[in-house]
Amino acid sequence: MTDRAPQQVDRVLPTEEARDLIALVRDIVQGEIAPRAAEEEDAGRFPRDTFALLSESGLLGLPYDSAFGGGDQPYAVYLQVLEELAAARLTVGLGVSVHSLACHALAGYGTKEQRAEHLPAMLGGGLLGAYCLSEPSSGSDAASLRTRAVRDGGDWVITGTKAWITHGGIADFYTVLARTGAEGPKGITAFLVPGDAEGLSAAAPEKKMGMKGSPTAQVHFDGVRVPDSRRIGEEGQGFSIALSALDSGRLGIAACAIGVAQAALDEAVAYATDRRQFGRPIADFQGLRFMLADMATQIEAGRSLYLAAARLRDEGAPFSRQAAMAKLFCTDAAMRVTTDAVQVLGGYGYTADFPAERYLREAKVLQIVEGTNQIQRMVIARHLAGPETIR
């Protein structure tokens, strides 16, 4: 079944430029993304042409400095773009979020010379990025990563394996966190590695329950040599760079989750108002009406939460706790809303003829990526009560 274009959410946007931007996104969604989403996800096809179009349209660098090819947009606007894209196809919305995450280290911690050399192509030159932090033995415990970078003259030689890498094997550049010093978070450094570097390879993509169009793969670094000019930040600064990127990335996941939830609600409302039982639309029955009302309320609450956190970020205020809260609440809400959407459709919701089952499968991964929701609860609790006491 071909997906319908998502319903247009009423948005409060700060400028005419932002309103034009959302209008552009909706045109692309309706013309290029939504009509192909179901077929391409079922076939497991990655829409590289869509990302090329998004790059040409200036949508891959929205929150970054226009001096380096970015869009100078507030994070609150960028996240609403992500929501629109994810509502049409999560592979696209999450892909843009991951690309933005991969650009974060260089944009925020690179030298002026590094940014001038690399960012224009990364933000608007048709390139696609990936972010390499997790490993087979270090997911939530990222500070224990084992991929190692060793100095060799003016170069670094990187050896190890990264896991669960979105765009693994197809990315044009990888932001890689590797160990350059002692064990623990202070021994980690960030590097910008070209996708065609000698010694870099990817395993076959993981076979996933959802997001089949988005390749997720292990990436192997077999003595990959990069010059010191591709080191981002100071030696040993990599873990703090990674945490900074993840705070922003978690807001991206929150926005994508609300996009998926909104798409599921739209599908449920359309079905409930069309489907007739006992001589009237099933949307007339109070039990179902209350279910739809609860779904809509969770979506609005989640949207408000991620936008509030984004505004803090835009103001330069601390937002780590709010980012964790937004990621936690929005992704849990998406799981509840998509589950309820399948229930509203009944037997049809369990079939691939309707997109509700796909939304449910896709929502699950959002509770896991960029820090599981259990990790988000730990982050929030640390802000409230301080670090855990080790006995």
Secondary structure, DSSP 8 states (H G I E B T S, - for coil): -------------SSHHHHHHHHHHHHHIIIIIHHHHHHHHHHT---HHHHHHHHHTT-SSTTS-GGGT-----HHHHHHHHHHHHHH-HHHHHHHHHHHHHHHHHHHHS-HHHHHHHHHHHHHSS--EEEE--BTTBSS-GGG---EEEEETTEEEEEEEEEEEETTTT-SEEEEEEE-SSSSGGGEEEEEEETT-TTEEE------SS-TTS-EEEEEEEEEEEEGGGEESSTT-HHHHHHHHHHHHHHHHHHHHHHHHHHHHHHHHHHHHH-EETTEEGGGSHHHHHHHHHHHHHHHHHHHHHHHHHHHHHTT---HHHHHHHHHHHHHHHHHHHHHHHHHHGGGGGSTTSTHHHHHHHHHHHTTTTS-HHHHHHHHHHHHH-S----
